[in-house]
Amino acid sequence: PLRGMCPDEHIICKPQSLYRLTPAEKEVARLYLRGETFGTIAQLLGKSPSTVKQQLWKLKNKLGAKNCREIIRVLRIHNI
């Protein structure tokens, strides 16, 4: 599902699945980018922390990211 590495950022460029994020995943991503913790995100959205972790794990896989730092880079590059 990947299109290649961005030479300047050393992350995945334009993952094909980027636009298949669910509204819930987008909301979790937005709060995660703000620097909120799993617990805080869970409280704000009325979910359990394990649900938030699972949504971030799915988000990481959809974006082709290797870790949480890469999730943030990809989301910022694509203005999610």
Beta strands, then each sheet from edge to edge (+ up, - down):
end
